[in-house]
Amino acid sequence: MAVVLYPGSFDPVHNGHLEIVETAARLFDQVIVAAMRNPQKGEPLFTLEEREQMITEVFAHLDNVKVTMFSSLVVDLARDVGADFIVKGLRAVSDFESELQMAQMNHAISGVDTLFIPSASEHSFLASRLIREVARFGGDVTPMVPPAVAARLDRKYGQARD
């Protein structure tokens, strides 16, 4: 049974993430989506618990997807969950440069390989940071995120705009 780990901050999860997970779910027996608190990305909009709820709801239609949270090295989590590979989505060349370096480091310290899945062009511009910014200023992000996420963004920022 091939198990892959898809780590990220998912703050919030968007349609690009959805595309990567749906692709991985077709290719592998089990996909573990793991959200983390990334201190390099500043203060998160959603707590880990809120992100876990969102991610679980967004991927409920995929029987072979499990959700977890973590605060350790990705390779330690990969070992703990029995992942054969780490999966990362690529939007642009700039993603490849940073993700390749991370993949090489992860392989050097653990032997776990990283597989890259390119996003479709209609999702290549999506970034959680940009979605948060558009939503914060009242912009419509409904075409960019699953409905459950749009509702949570509206609740989170709707109060701030009122």
N, C-alpha and C positions, 0 to 999 in steps of 0.2 A: 504494500500500500504506500503510495507516494504522498508525502505530507509536505506542504509548503507553508512558510510563514510570511505574512505581508505586514510588516511593521510600519508605523507612522504616527503622526500626532492626530490626524483626522479631526481638526478643530476649525471647521466642521468637516464631516465627510461630504464629498460632492460627487457629481456624475462621472468625473474622471476616475475616482476611486472605485465607484460602482462598476465601471467598465473593466478595470483591471481585475477586480475580484471575480466578476462573472467569467472573464476569460480564463483565469486561473482555475476556477471551479469546473470548467469544461475540460481542462488539461490534466488535473490532478485529482486524486481520490479525496483529499481533505485540504482545505485552506483554513489557516488560522490567522484571523485579522487581529493584530495586537496594537492597541493604542498606548501611547506613552506620553509622559510629561516631558517635553523637550525644552530644557532651560535656555537653549540657544535661540528659541523663537519667542521669548518674552512671556508675559502673563497670558495664560490661555483664556479664551472666551468661555468655553464649557469645561466643567470639572471632568475628571476621568469618569466618574459615575454617569454623568450626563452623556458623555461620548459613548460609553459602553451601551447605554440604553438606545441611543440613536443608531449606532452601528448594528446592534442586534436587530432592531426594527427594520433597517434598510436591507439587511441581508437575510431576512426571515424566509424569503422565497427560495433560498439555496440550502438544500438539506446537508450539503457537505462543507458548510462554512461554520466555524466556531469563532467566538470572540473572547479575547482576554485582554487584560491590562498588564503593563509591566513597568518596572523602573530599574532595570538592570541592563547589562550589555545585550544587544540583540542576539549575539551568538550564544550567550548563556540561556536565553529563552528558547532559542532554536534547539539546543541540546535538551532542555527540560521537556519540551513538547514533542520531541522526536522528529523534528523537521528535517527533511532531506535537502531542502533548498530554501533560500530566502528569495522572495519575489519583490521586485521594485518596478514601479511604473516610470516611464520616461516620456516627458512632454517635448523636450527640446534638447539640442546639443549641450546646452549648459547643464541640464540635469545629468547627462551622461558623464560629464567630466567629474562632478562631485560624487555621483553614485558609483562610478568605477573605482575611485580611490577608496571609498568606503567598502565596496565589495572585495577589493584586494586586501584591505586590512582585516576584514572579517575572515577571509579565507586563510590569511597568514596566521591568525591566532586560534582558528578553530577547525579549518579544513572544510567548512560549509561553503558551498558555492552559491552565488547569487545569479538569478536569471532576470533578465530585463524584458518587460513587456511594453512596447510602445503604445501610447494612447492614440486614438483616432484624432484626426485633425480638428473635429468639432469639439474636442475636449482639451486640446493641447494648451490652451491659454488658461485653463482653470487652475487656481491656486486658492487654498483655504484663506490665506492672508488677504487676497483680493476680494473674495466673497464676503469676508467679514467687513471689509471697508465699504463695499457697495451697500451692504445691508445696513450698516451703521448710519449711513447718510440717506436711507430711505429708498435706495434703488431696488429694482425688481431682480431678485436672484432665482426666481422660481424655475427658469429654464436650465439652471446650472446645478441645482441640488434636488435630491429626492424630496417629495412632499413633506415627509416627517421632519426633515431638516429645515425646510422653508418655514414650517409652522413654529419650530423652536427658535429660529432666528427672528421671526416676527415677534414672538413673545419676549425674547431677550432685548431686542432693540426697539420694539414698539413702545415699550414703557419709557425708554430713554428719550424717544422723540416726542412723547406727549407732553 
